[in-house]
């Protein structure tokens, strides 16, 4: 039903009518006596024209508008999401999943009492399809993004008036945002229909291959492989590590009945630089559901150059000695030290501006002090601005008032400082030990090792993390957790920085490992591992920092569309549009040159299409007006591993959680016929009255002013005809 009303934005109707009455009285007074005298009809006409003209001018001051209100009865629709990824086309003990999907789809669509939109999805969601088209659905999707599908429905909800979502899927979400969070935010109940067997079949799967993204020639690189087994008899399997297809090492993996998770760590020592493809294959066991998930792969960039580290210290100390010894044990590190004497001199001589030219990282231990020359700090700040990473460890004598040239690099901002010292211990959360800086043994024991360390010294210096910083560890004082940062890291486009807001780190080795070694026990040298991890993290440089060219994935499934993206920055790290970005792609018998099309804000992209299975390498260049802006290179693989092959059974837990958190319900595929009764009970599926409002602003319309001018013109014309003065 449509209704409308007239209103004023500025003032009320009564005030407007009063103003019109006053205008009419003024017009009547002006024509009460005239020379020559007018007859009554003419006096009325002229008075009326002037009153009307004044009324039209006054109405614009009150800003009139007409408000149209429309009310409609809306019956909510149903969004039926159908997972068409390849895992929903598998066969397991519960039968053919594709048949289960189509049967459940038919039961929901044919029994629905409301209008229904059938939306098929995998990594992306399609447009609504006809009921007949759904019967011929092909399950060829390479990835599953349940969260993305739910978000798309939520975004269309206002336009399409959805009242509920019915999801038909095996629940194996493997890309995109967490679907539970998206479902909660959507405000729509999700009825989740599970596809596939809920009992894990007999199977072995490689869950992950974990290693550093960058390694160094001649330096051992740990490679950890996690393997899960389901319902296989006790025994063992053989895991083989490959480097670019050549066998490197093999280890036995224990297999236990029921659900079992095991991990093995290989030690891989690169012999040459470049981008290496590391892969692990685990031998098939009798009775496995599938062997397609018995492998995992990862690309690692191996560099040859020795890392050059420059250490500045405000004075000789135990921390300086322990850090220097720990770094000297690493054959890939070359260290140069500058230790300040009393006054402004250094034992090794005054540092020259070129000392940091080819350095990977700079370490400051108890530096600067009050007598440190400002020129040295400016030199360090300038080097960090060009990409040199920074590690900061204080001492009792650090002068925080002098760190101004380093403020843009350091991961903290000083709020107040006093050199009163006290003892603090690390307080590391369990999840933080997954960070490469805090990783010690790679097990859940790492957090315990950190938190059991002896206390170190700290002054009453209170800091807050700089923008973009990450706090890896806070402190405990007298065994009471505090929120003050102890270990902070920061990464920007230009550089990386790390700070430990305490000193006396040598105590972690002397007091942390000494008692255990005295008892003849094996001890974890936390300090040495921390120093090594820190230097490795600080030394990692993205050699294509200003020009980044990457495929959208490192590993594509066979038949998946390959896309390559680029990001181009100039010397001031501002986005460059209009550059000429080309990529030479080689592999699997192909040698093609591709041109990346500009998008916006320095971004470029090209769609390569579907490539044959194999390994590919690429080399990209970016130029502007004939001048080179930079290069980048890398590798990717097609067809070796499909993430959908890991979906050996239904992820019932995820589907149940989705339904519970959104106010819906979980059903097995055989129960799809119950959807109609569930929808009837949902409040969100009840018909509602939707009201929409539209306003037409009148005071902007030109005819108000035109009408006033016309009235004044007619009045003037008639006065002239009568000879009025």
Secondary structure, DSSP 8 states (H G I E B T S, - for coil): -EEEEEEESSS-HHHHHHHHHHHHHHHHHHTTS-SS---HHHHHHHHHHHHHHHHHHHHHHTTEEEEEEEEEEE--EEEEEEE-BGGGG-EETTEEHHHHHHHHHHHHHHH-SS-EEEEEESSSB---B-HHHHTT----BS---HHHHHHHHHHHHHHHTEEEEEEEE-----SSS-HHHHHHHH-SEEEEEE-S-SS--SEEEEEEEE--SEEETTSEEEEEEEEEEES--SEEEEEEEEETTEEEEEEEEEE-SSEEEEEEEEEEE--S-EEEEEEEEE---TT-S-STTSEEEEEEEEE-S-EEEEEEESS--HHHHHHHHHHHT-TTEEEEEEEB-SSS-BTT----GGGGTT-SEEEEES---TTS-HHHHHHHHHHHHTT-EEEEE--TT--GGGGGGGTTTSSEEEEEEEEEEEEEEEE--GGGGGSTTT-SSSSTHHHHHHHTS--EEEEEEEEEE-TTEEEEEEEEETTEEEEEEEEEEEE-SS-EEEEES-B-TTHHHHHHHHHHHHTT-----HHHHHHHHHHHHHH---TTSSEEEEES-SEE-TT-EEEEEEEEB-TTS-B--S-EEEEEEEETTEEEEEE-EE-STTEEEEEEEE--SEEEEEEEEEEETTEEEEEEEEEEEESS--GGGG--S--HHHHHHHHHHHT-EEEEGGGGGGHHHHHHH-GGGS-EEEEEEEEEESTT-HHHHHHHHHHHHHHHHHHHHHT--
